[in-house]
Amino acid sequence: AKLQSLVEEQLSAAIDRARSKNYVGEAGAAVVVDVKNGNILAMATYPSYDPRIWLGGISNEQFELLSNPKAGIPLISRATQGLFAPASIFKVITTSAAAENGFDLNDTYQCPPQLEIGNRVFRNYESLGYGAISMQRAIEVSCDTVFYDIANTLWLKDGGLNPIDNPKDAVEKMAFAYGLGSKTGIDLPEDVKGRVGGRIFKRNFWDKNHEVWCDRAENGYPEVTVVDPERAKMLQKFAKENCTEGMRFRAGDAVNISIGQGDTVVSPLQMALAYAAIANGGTIWQMMVAKAIVKTDGTVVKTFTPQKLGTVKTAPSVLSFLRGSLREVVVSGTGAGVFAGFPVEVSGKTGTGQVFGRNPNGSLKDDTSWFASYAPSKNPRYAVVMMVGQGGFGASTSGVGVKQIYQTLFGVVGNKVVPGAALFPEGKPPTKLPKISPATKPKEAS
């Protein structure tokens, strides 16, 4: 309960932090997972509400408020139902795909400010360039152009616009191996699949929508023309292209997927699952909330045991490389400022996802802030992921909240670990069930 309260507080604080920097900060989620078994230790969503309103029946007014877009639809759990572009926290997957398809992780790669692929220019975030760098450094500083080039090379190997029979689609299939594009199996009513924006998605999406696109290509978007003529022209142009060629997996699609953008969207719970797998050596665990069903007299009706869903199909050396790189992100990369002087070794990755569209007031939508992590780095126990929709930078909005969660988990005061101050005294979540009796409220396990 203490951890759950802390995570809710820190998520709310992250929303406030985003808004104090003039970001919209519209929604968010945070998840804490035991990497050794997939148990959910805490999970929060924003906006939220008091669940006691369901007791005794809910009024129409209350339900309408929970479903109101203007109130942020509090009924939706952003942790399990929210879908967002993962941005740079996805790069661990692209790195895994590269390693399994001929790229040497110990080689040197060029990180220019921008890269021209086809007839488009793809830029680094804030157009920064780092020259010739190692792959580890590319992850540390989150160099987009390194991953653009890898994705384009893999796409060309698959035949480019004239694909070979049975293309490898390395990044897309590696994303599936990490559990993306599938439900986590969490024991809750709602659990979304998300999508991986690769070749398979493109074809399926075109099959379902090409008739609509062809109609729009001919007749346009008159309802949009009334309010935004330029946008209507752009949409009709896209419709004409998608009508005839929307099924084609282009270089731009491959480039976008490599940095977790484009058509790829995930839930925060899915990314917690993926980072837990990196931490524990490659095991994909089913996410679980329930530990047991216990009667009010203390009788245990049923216990739930961790379920293994699969294993990430990549070499142990690749996972080892990722763990080393994610540690360096926090030591000397994009997460270093937030965790400077922190006495517990944390490994993680920042993500700042671009969002297409405008807010109701006409302003362009702000970036999605992500921080995905696990700790301790050398013997991982917890994976912590935080996301703030329209929250700005990954480190300064979400990373700060994740650090605060780790402070309480490990008993950090100032820059020191205080003996006996850790949330779980034995250094791990309790395994015993709470003691329950008819005459008393449930008590914490001893």
Salt bridges, closest charged atoms under 4 A:
ASP34 OD2 - ARG381 NH2 2.90
ASP50 OD2 - ARG52 NH2 2.75
GLU140 OE1 - ARG137 NH1 2.77
ASP144 OD1 - LYS91 NZ 2.59
ASP169 OD1 - ARG199 NE 2.88
ASP207 OD1 - ARG203 NE 3.42
GLU223 OE2 - ARG216 NH2 2.95
GLU230 OE2 - LYS233 NZ 3.88
GLU241 OE2 - ARG250 NE 3.73
GLU245 OE2 - ARG248 NH1 3.68
GLU245 OE1 - ARG250 NH2 2.49
ASP253 OD2 - LYS202 NZ 3.39
GLU345 OE2 - LYS378 NZ 3.95
